[in-house]
């Protein structure tokens, strides 16, 4: 997506016009314009020059964001920050104070003297023409001060794209022109000595309305601009985190350089209290780093050589030397800024309704105002009365409230998410996350920590726990098996020293053997150890009980004597059961996906408290499971974003958890910076709150116009006698946009992690998926190409979930969702010239 800065837009009709013009450019596949940030995101093959030309032809200005930046990515960030700076409020404030100065004098003459008899110089007391001329001059000055309304308004009219400024300009202009006409007629009457006509025409003056309309709209615009500036506070605070300089090692000496001069591979140093300038790897030193700016996690993270550090995090305790791995726009911080910025530049589906209305709103209002004026004239009312009703329609109608209803809420919502380490990639993902009915959780790394840990140490009689662990440590130290890490970690925690073993051998899929001081040591599963030593029934029962709890029992023996069992498991994260309970309290059906066998999966699922467990799912089978789940409702898939990529893409919402330093995961719609499952219900909560806020804004915008326009037309005069002065209409228009933006700002106070206010959606009804697994022995597979052929033909068979072929083992493991005739599978494999032998 290429982002552009658009100038000259004043309301939703403008953004709708720009969007329509750019969408018609050949090569543009999608275009979304944000009135809030005055930005435009364009996707497709169209050149920037063509896109800019289309915007200019529509009557507005455009430029590529950061196009003037030749000095590096950091300058680009500064330009983005400058683009978000509130430049409107100071200009509008000057205009407002100048307008108010002349308006107060005008109101004194027009209302104070004429209605309440306030004193004026004797020259004006009986010279009604002079009073009229003073009012004309004062209102003209206010109009000149606010000439932008007239320039933008009539420019839009010339381009056949009338906007809010057109309505204001027409309302104020009509008041001024009619009042000027009345002044000329009054002058003629005074020359002819017709004082009755003079007094009658004096009451037809609307000079104060012409000036008041412009001043009140300027008040509204200033309040709106100020509030809009606050909606981008989260994005601006992220940009301010970007360090300006770095201390780099050049020719053996420390040199302070601007951040844009840091290159990949440079070595930089960071002292306690300093910000880390770019993403890198620690080469030397130990420290605690505060990463709250990126993850929202306040507890510092310990760093040592080999660990990754991110730009904008704070080094709190030690001196560290690091090598730059990501610089400029590739850093984690830059990716977060881009993601939040992209979310603001895209449009949520709910905004399309408001956009369609905004596109026809202004022409419709002008038509209604014209019909209102002529309608009252046909009913026999005076020109002044009819014109006042038409002007009221023009100035009370507000397309801005409609246009701002969605983007302000999206901006605040995505900014709040970013502050809490939850990144919504687009406005669509922010809106849709709250609508999910099923959450599918990948077990490893999502529900569990993804790192095996020792849970139980069960030595036989006569052996201590420490002796058993020391023997296991010596044996497992040379192993590359993932479960060995758990034993090594436990031994290091207990400060055990590993003896050096000899003649180390690993038996794939079974266990290990080695020699220690001439004594044979063995470790592995029950089947392997049973061939080396006698395993008592009591120990077997304990091992079975451990397996039922989702743990893996590892047996160890010395020569032909069993020493004991060490159980290793991928332990559950502390917050997983709570997070799952929160999801269920929202009415969401929680499913756990795992490659484990059914017994282990059921045990972990029961501990986690999920509604459904789907076991035996291999990485390439997750996508088809998501496809089946989608038949029951909207699905969010939560995974680590790497081997889960197909499933994350297939799901209605893909949530990558614990992305940390690898923020740009294309497959996911939502990226959680922390490895906490509790951020999943928090993301759903944020989405629901934002959508609720959008609904409130849209209701107010539609309700305001549905009530305001008939009131301005005078439809309530015959029934209730309600008559709207154009000045009050302008005041109402000013406040409508301000109310919408202020309501969106309430999201800044929303607590993402507060679960007691969650509303439960209607739970879905679905039967648990029952997977069946069969293993076939196949002869003739010689290479990975053979595996791929077998996999392809088997997975085409209805009822087959996935197939994993191995030419080294000579097997095909088939996962099925329903009973499939083995003869059909056998025929499919043998048609490819392979032989099924059992």
N, C-alpha and C positions, 0 to 999 in steps of 0.2 A: 504493500500500500504506500502510495506517495501522498504526503500531506502538504497542503497548501494553506496559506494565510489569506483569508478573504476580507476585503474592506468594503465599507459602504452599506452593509446590511443593518437594518434597524428593527426588523420584526420577522415573524415566522413566514410571512408571505415572501419576503426577500430570500430567505434560505430555501424556500420551496422553489422559487424562480431559478436560483443558481443551480440547484440540484437537477431540475428539469433540463436546463440548458446544457449542462455537462453530460448528463446521461444520454443525450442525443448525439454526442460526439462519437464518430466511428472508432471502435477499438476500446471504448470504455465499457467494462463489464459491470462495475458497481460504483456508485458515488453516494456519499453521505456528507451532509453539511451540518455543522454544529453552530447554531446561533450563539450558544453560550460561550464558546472559546474562539469564535470567529475563524473556525478552521474547516477544512474540507479534506476528506480521505477519498482518494481515487484509485481504483484497481483496474488493470487492463494494459493494453499495448499502446494506447494513445500517447503522443509526445506531450511534454509539459507545456510547450508553446501553444499547441492546439487547445489544450484544456484552458490555459490562461486566456486565450483569444475568445473562447466561448463565454467565459465569465465576463470579460470586458464588453462583449457584444450584448450581454444581458443587462449592462448598466452598472457593473460593479468592478472592483479591482481584485487582482490575485497575484500571489507570488509563491514560489516553492519555499517551504519552511527550511530555514538554514542555508538557503542558496548562496547567501553572501559570505558563508563561512569557508574561507580558504586556509585558515590557520589551524584547523584541527577540530576534533570532535568536542573538545571542551568548550571551544567558542560556540559550537552548535548548541550545547546545553545552555550556555549563557543567553544565546539568542532566543531559545525556547522560553527561558525564564523571563526574558524581556517581553516576549510576546504575550505572556500571561499576566504581566504587570498591569495594575489597574490604572490605565491612562485616561479612561472616560470620566471618572468621578471628579478629578480636579477641574477639568474643562467645563463639565456640567455645573459644578459648584459656582464657578465664575459667572456663567451664563445666568444661573438662578439668582444670584445676589444682584446682578445688574438689572435683571427683569423685575425683581421685587422692588428695587428702588423706584423705578418709573411707575410700576403698577400701583404702589401705595399712593403716589401723587394723583394718578388717574382715578383711583377709587375715591379719593377725597373729593375730587371735583364731581364725578359722576354720581356717586352714591351719598357721600357725606353731606354735600351741599344741597343736592336736589331732594334727598329723602329726609334728612334730619336737620337741614338748615344750618350746617356748619359754616362759619364765616369765610368769605373769599374777598379779594380786593374789590373795591367799589366798581372798578372798570367792568368786572364780570357780572355784577349783580343783575343788571337789566340788559346786558348784551349777550343774548342767547347764542348768537353766531360765534362770538369769541369763545364761549364755553365749549361749543361744538368743535371749534378749530383746535383748542387745547387738547381735548380728548382725542381728536384725530392724530395730532402730532405725537402725543404720549404713546398711543397704541401702535403707531407706525414705528416708533423707536423700539418698543418691545418686540415687534415683528422683525425688525432688522437684526436685533440681538439674537433672535431665534430663527434666523434665515435658513439654517440647515434643514428645518422641517420642510420649507418651501422648495429648496433646491432638490433634496432627495425625493420629496413627494411628487413634484411635477416631472422630474427625470424618470421616475418609475412609471408615471402615466404616459410619457412619450414612448417608453419601451414596452407599452402595453402590459406592464407588470405593476399595477398600483399596490401600495403597501400601507403600513400604519401611518407613516409620515404623510401620505396622500390624504388620508382621512382627516388628520389634524390640520394640514394646510388648507384643505377645502372648507372645513368647519370654521377655522379662524378667518380665512380669506373671505368667505361668504358673509360672515358677521361684519367685517371691515367694509366690504364693498357696499352692502346694503345700508350700513350706517352712514357712509360717505354720500350715498344717494339721498338719504333722509336729510343730511346736513344741507345739501344743495337745495332740496325742496323747501326746507325750513328757511333758508336765506331768501328764496324767492317769495315765500309767504310773508317774511318780515318786511321786505321791500314794498310789498303790496299792502302792508298794514293789517294782515289777517292774523291776529294774535292767537285766535282759537286753533288755527292750523299750525302755528309755530309751536304751541304747547303740545299739540298732538304729535308732531314730528319729533319733538324732544324725547318723548317716551318711546320712540322707535330706534333710539341709539343703542347699538350693541358693541360700542368701542371697547367697553370694559370686558365684555365677553371674549372678544377677539384676543385681548392681551392676557386675560385670566386663563383661557384655554391653554395658550402656549406656556404660561408660567407653571400651571398645575401639571401639565404633561412633563415639563422639565423636572419638576419635583419628583414625579414618579420615575422618570428615567434615571435621575441621580440615585434614588433609593435602590432601584433595580440594579444599576451598575455596581453600587457598593456591595449589595448582597451577592451579585454574580462573582465579584472579585473574591468573596469569602469561599465560594464553592470550589475554587481551584487552590485553596490553601494547602490541601494535602499534597497536591502535585508540586506546588512551589516549595514546600518544605523538603520534599524529596530532592529537588534540584539544588537547594541550598546545601545539601549534605556533600555535594561533589567537592572534593579537595581542590585547592587552586595550585598547589606546588607539591613536589616530591623531592626527597633527599636521595639522590642516585649516586652510585659509586662509578666515577669516571677516572680512568688512569690511576686507580688506587686511592683516590681522594674522594671525600664526600662533597657533592655539588648540589645545591638547591636549584632545581629547574622547574619551569612551568609544566603543569600536568600534561599538556598536549605534546610535550617533547619526550615523554616516557615511551619507550618502545618495548615490544615483546622481547623478553630475554634479558632486559636490563636488571641489574641487582640494585635494590633500594633498601634503606634502613628506616626503621620506625622506632622512636623512643617512647617511653611511657607517657601517656596523656595525648599523644599525637594520633591523628586520623590516618588510616591506611589509605594510600593514594590510589592504587589500582589493585585488581585481583592478582593474586600470586600464590607461590608455594614457599613455605618457611624453609630456609636453608640452615639457619643457625639461631639458637636462642630459644627460650621458653617464655611464654606470657599467657595472660588471660585477656581475651578480646571480647569487648561488648558489642554484640551484633544486633542490638535492639532496633537500630535504625532500619535494618532490612527485614528482620524476622519478627519484631515485636517482643522477643524473648529478653527479659531484663537480666537474667543470670549470665555472667560472663562465661565464655567457652575457653577451656585450656587449649593452647596451641604449642606444638613441638615440631622439630624438623620433619618435613614430609607432609604436614597439614596444610590445608588451603585457607587463605584469608581473602576477604572481599573488600573492595573499595568502600569508603565512608564508614567502616566500622572503626571502633576506637581501641587502640592498644592501651591496656590499663596498667600492666605491672612491669614487664621485662623488656629488654632491648632485643629486637629481632632483625635478622637480615633475610630478605625474601627475593625471589626471582619473579619478575612480572610475567604473567601468563595470559592475562586479558587486559587490554588497554582501550581507552577511548570509548566508543559506542558498544564494545563487546563486554564491558564489565557488567557484573550483576546489577549494580545500581542503574546503569544506563538502560539495561533491559527492562527493569521495573518501571522506570520513567516512561519508556516507549510503550509498555503494556498499558499503563494507566492512561497515557495520552491517546493511544489507539482506541481504548474503551470509550473515551469521551468523543472521539471523532466518528465512531460508528453509531448506527441507529438501532434502537430496540424495536421489535415488531409492533409493540403497542403504540409507538410514536407515529406509525404510518397513518392511523386514523386521524390524528390531529393534523398531520401534514396535508392530507387530502382536503380536510375542511379549510385549513389555512390558505390553500391554493386558490379556492373560489370565494373565500370569506370577504375580502376587500371589495371586489366587483359587486358582490351580493349586497353589501352594506351601502355602497354608493347608490345602487338601484333602489333599495328600501328607502333611503333618505330622500331621493328624488320623488318617489311615489308618495311618501309621507307629506312632503311639501305641497305637491299638486292636489293630494287628497283633501287636505285641510282647506285649500283655496276653493276647491269644488263645493265643500261644505259651508262656504260663505265666510270663512275666517279671514282676518286681515293678512297682508303679506308678511308683516312682522311676526305675527303669531305662527303662521305656517312655516316661515323660515326658521324660527326658533326651534320648532319640532324637528325639522330636517337636520339642523346643525347639531342638536342633541343626539340624534341617531349617529351622526358621523363621529362625534367625539367620545361617546360612551362605548362604542364597539372596540373590542380589544383582541386582535389576533395574537398579540405577544404572549398573553397568558396561556393560550393554546400551544404556541410554539415552544414555550419554556417549560411546560408541565413535565415533559419527560427528560430532556437533557440535563436540567439542573439536578434532578434526583439521581440520575445515572452518574453524574460527575461526583456528587457528594458520596454516593454509595460505593463507587469504585475507589475513591480516595480513602474512605473509612476502612475498606477491605485491605488496601495497601498498607495502611498504618498498622494493621493487625496481622500482617504476613499472609494475607489472602488476596491473590491477584486474579481478577476477572479479565480475560483477554479482550472481550468485546462486550458491547451493551447487550447483545443477544444472550451471551452466557450469564450475565448478571440477572437478566429477566427470567431466563429459563431454569436456572439452578433451583429456585424456590418451588418449581412445579413438579419436581421429581417425586415418583411414587415408590420406586424400588432403588435401593443403593446396593450395588454389588461390590464387596470388599475383597481384594486380593489378600490372602492370609499373610504371606511372608513380607515383612517390611511395612505392612499396613496395620494389621491387627497385632502382629508380633513384631519384635524388634529386628528380626532378620539376622540376628547373631546368636549362635547356639551357646547356651550356658549350662553349667553343671547344676542339676536340681537335687539329685540324691546320690549319696555315697554309701553303699551297703557292703561292707567287708564280711567275710566268713568268720567263724569263731577263731580266735587266736591271732587275728590280723587287725591292726588299727586302721582308721580312716586315712591317716597320714601315710602309712606304709603302702596302702592300696593306691592312693593318688600319686605317690612318688614313683611307683612302678609304672603306672599308666602314663605319667609325664615322660619318663625315659623312653617308653615305647612310641608314644604319639608325637614326640618332638620332631621326628623325621617324616611324619605323615603329612600328606597334602589334603587329606579328607576334610571337608568343612566341619564335621563334628569334632575333629581333633582340636580346633581352635578353642572350643569351650573348656576342654581339659587343661590346655596350656594356660588359659586365662585364670582358671581357678588355682592352678599350681603357683602361678606368679603372685596371685593375691595372698597366698599362704607362705610366700617367700621360700618355696622349695627349690632345691638345686637338682637339676637333671643329670643323672649319670650318663656317660657316653656308651651307647650300645654298638654292637658290631653285627655283621651279617644280617642287616635289616632287609626285610622283604615285605612287600604289600601284595596281598591276594585280592584282586579286584572284586568288589561286591561281597567280600567275606570278612577279611581281617588282616592282621599284621603279625609278623614274627621277628624275633631278634635274639641276640645272645648278650648276656650281661654277666661278666665274670664267669663265663663257662656255663651259665644256667640259661635254659631256653625260656623266653617270655612269649606269651601269646595274647592277643586281644582281638575282639571282633564280635560278630553276632552269635546267637545261640547255636545255630547250625554248625558254624566253624569251630567254636570252642568245644562242642560236644564230641568232636573228633580228636581232641587233644586231652580233655580231662572229663571226669564224671561230674555232672551237674545235678545236685539234689533236687527233688521235687519241690521242696520249700522255696528254693531259690528261683525255680522256674515259675512258681505261682507269683512270687514277688515281681518278677520280670513282666509277667502277663498283666499284672495290676498296673505297673508303670506304663505299659503300652496303651492300656485303656485310658490313661490320663493324657495321652498325646505325647509321651516321652519316649526316647529311644534308649533302651538298655544296652550297654556295652559290657561284655564279659571279659575278664582278665584271668589268666592262669600262669602259674610258674611250674614248668615241667608238666607233670600230669595232675597237678593239684589246683583246684579253683581258688582264686584269691578273693574275688568279689565282683560286684556289679557297680558301674557308675552310670547313672541316667543323665542323658543330655537332652535338652529341649530348646526349641526356639521360643523363649519366654514371651509372654504377652506384655504389651506396653501397659503401663499403669492406668492410663486414661481410656484404654480401649473399651472395657465393659461399660463405663459411664457414658462414653460417646455413643455407643450402640443403643443404650437405654434411651438417651436423648432423641436419637433418630426414631426409635419406636414410639416415643411419646408424641412425636410429630405426625404419627400415622404412617410412617414409612416402613416398608417391608425390607428387612436387612438380610442379605444373602452373602455367605462366605464362599469364595472360590479357592480351591487348593488342589495341588497335585498329590497330596497325601492319600493313603488308603482310607477306606470309609471309616474304620474303627478309630484311627488317630484323628481324622477330621471331625468326627462326631464329638470326641472328647474335647477338642479345642473349641468347637462350636458351642458346646454346652457351657464351657468356662466363660466364653465371650458373651454368650446370651443372644446369639443371632437367631433369626426366625427360620432360616433354611441353610443347609450345608450342601454344596455340590462338590463331591470329592472326585479324585482321579482326573482332574482337568489339567491338561498340559498347556504350556504357554500358547501354542498355536490353536488350541481348542477353545480358548476363552472368548474369542470373537463370536463363535457360533452360539455359545451359551448366552451371551448378551443378546444376540439376535432372537433367541427363544424367549428370554425374559421380557423383551420389548412387546411381545404379544399380550402381556398382562398389564402393561403400563409404561410410563416414562421412566427410563433407567439412567442412573448415574453410576459410572464405573470409577472406583478409586484404586489406583495402583501406583507403582513407582515410576511409570512413564517411559520405561525402556523396553523390557520384554512384554509389557502390557499395551504397547502402542496400538496394535490392531483393535483391541477391545476398547481402548480409550476413544479411538476414532469412531467405532461403530456405535457406542453409547450415545444417548441423547445429550448427556453432559459428561465429559471426561475430566476427572479430577486427579492431577498428579500430586502425590503427597511426598513431602520431604525432599523437594527438588533442590533446595539450598543454593549451591553455586551453579547448578545447571538449570538456569531459569527458563531458557528458551526451548521448552518441549512443545514441538509443533502439534503433537497428537492431542494434547489436553486443552480444554476450554478454560479450566480454572487451575491455578498453580498455588499450592500451599507451601510456603517457605519453610515451615517447621514440620518435623516428623510426628506431629500430634494428630491423632484421629479426631480429637475434640474440635479441630478446626473445620471438619466436614459439616457437623450440624451448625457451627457458627456461620459458615458460608451460606448455607440454606437459609438461616435466620436473616442474614444481611440481605439476601436476595428477596425474601418475602417482605421485609420491612421497606425495601426500595420500591417494590411493585405496589405495595399498599400506599406508599407516599405518592406514587405516580397516579394511582386511581383517585386519590384525594385531590390532587392538583387538576386532573382532567375534569373531575366532577365540578370543582369550583369554577374552572374556566368556562365549561359549557353552561353551567347553571347561571353564572354571572351574565353571560351574553343572552341566554334565553329569557331572563327576567329583565335585564337592562334595556335591551332593544325595544321590546313592546312598551316599556315605561317611557322611554325617550320618544317613541312615536306618538304618545298621547292616547294609547288605547284604553288607559285606565281613567281618563278624564270623564267620559260619560257615566262610568260606573261608580268610581270612588272620588273623583275630582282631583286625582293626583296629576300634577303638572311638573315636569322636570326642567329646571333652568339649565342651559348649556354649560354653565360654570360648574354645577354639581356633577354633570355628566363627565366633564373633563377630570374632576377630582376622583370620581369612581374609576375611570379608566387608569389613572395614575396608580391607584392603590391595588388594582387587580393583579398586575404583574408583580408588584412588591409582595403581595400576600402569597403568591405561588412560590416565589424564590425563598421567602422566609420560611414557608412550610417545609421546603426541601432541606433547608439548613438545620431543621430539627433532627435530621438523621445523624448529625455530628454528635448528638448526645445518646445515640442508640448503643446499648450494651450487647455486643455480639454473643457473649458467653452466658447471658442470663437465660436459663432454661424454664423458669417457672411461668413464663407468659406464652410458651409455645402453644399454638393452636393445632389440634389434631385434624388432619384431613381424613376423608373417608378411606378406610383401609381397603386394599385390593384383595380380591379372592383368587387364589391360585393354588394348584396342587404342587407339592414338592417334586422337583425333577429327580427321577431315579436313574442314575447312570449304571450301566453294566459294562464289565470289562472282560475281554477274552484275549488270550495270547496264542497266536498260531506260530508253529515252527515252519519256516519257509526255506527251501533250498534253491540256490542259484543266484542270490543277490551278491554282487561282487564289489559294488562301489556306492557312493552317495547318490549317483544318478539312478541306480537300480532302486534305492530306497525311495527316491522321489516319485518314480513311476508307480511303485506299489501303493504308496501313500495316496497318490492322486486317484487311482481307480477305486480304492476301498472307500475313500471319503465321498465318492459320488453315489454310493449305495444309500438309499433312504433309511433313516434310523441310525446311521453311523455318525457319531459326534466327532471323533478324530481317530487318526491312525498314526502310530509311530513305528517306523521300520528301522531295523538295525542289521546291516550286512555282517557286522562282526559277531553279533550274537545269533544271527540267523532267525530272528523273530519279528513278528508284527504284533504290537499291542494295540487292540482296537477298543475304543470306548463307544458304547451305544446308548441311545436314549430309549430304545425299545428292542424287543426281541427280534433279531435278524437271523434268517436261515443261514447256517454256516455253509451250506452247499452253494448259496449265491456268492458268498465272499470267496470261497475256494475257486469257483469258476472264474470270477473276475481276476484273481491273482494268476491263475494258470493260463488265462488268455494272453497274459503278458510274458509267457514262457518261463515262469517260475513254478516250482513244485511245492505244494503244501504237504508236509510229511507228518503233521500231528498237531 
